[in-house]
Amino acid sequence: MRITLENVEYRYQQNTPFEHLAIHDVNIDLSPGTYTAIIGHTGSGKSTLLQHLNALITPTRGNVIIGDRIIKPGRKEKELRPIRKKVGIVFQFPEHQLFEETVEKDICFGPMNFGVPEADAKIMARNALKLVGLEEDILTKSPFDLSGGQMRRVAIAGVLAMQPEVLVLDEPTAGLDPRGRKEIMDMFSQLHKESGISTILVTHSMEDAARYADEIVIMHKGTVYKKGSPADIFSEPEQLMELGLDVPDTVRFQLKLQKEMGVRFDRPCLSIEELAGEINKLMKRGNP
């Protein structure tokens, strides 16, 4: 399902003394089946943009087109439940949203809330549990008896059980150790590749944006600063650092090599494997 934002603006507490412009002139086209990362420092507008993707908030100017629905400003939208079903959002620390007695009831809550019969919801819960790499024997357990990592996976399964066409991830690895972060991100990557579900990742991690996304959108001062492939975005790392953004460690190492050894790489290396390959090419060409 395609999501398009056309000249979108959003003002908090509009027409009050506390009015605040959060985003403006935002134009983004999120095509079906793509993996898009949205990056930017705190206050750049990422979170406000995210809330427009399934009509949690409506624009104060411009249009948000979600599938065949057009969300316009100044209009009270009706029947937004189908949008919320098609566009699932995994918020930061999703385990904080767990509340049922058992894992099964928690995962079933979403589908049943959308009118799915209980028997069908239980089947959907089992399927979703497999997608997040958990065994069925935890279905009867309390979610609060699980480890932190398991709780997060259960919460994610609750979103996946609704079978969304678009999955929005808001800093999904917040608070996890490096191993847990890689496991979660690899899980989302596999899900994206196998199911073709559109994936939108809002993140501070340049490594994750570079490694997993097809396209990256940079938000800066409430609007889209730049968008393109990871190779395009990280081909000018100095520009990103001027914005107060980090760059992947491999790109930072490239910059250091170029400066200290006078070599030039053909392209930005977004993984250790790519970096090793480029260094090998330089050595074969006789560079120091």
Order of alpha helices (4+ residues) and beta strands (2+ residues): beta-beta-beta-alpha-beta-beta-alpha-beta-alpha-alpha-alpha-beta-alpha-beta-alpha-beta-beta-alpha-alpha-alpha-alpha
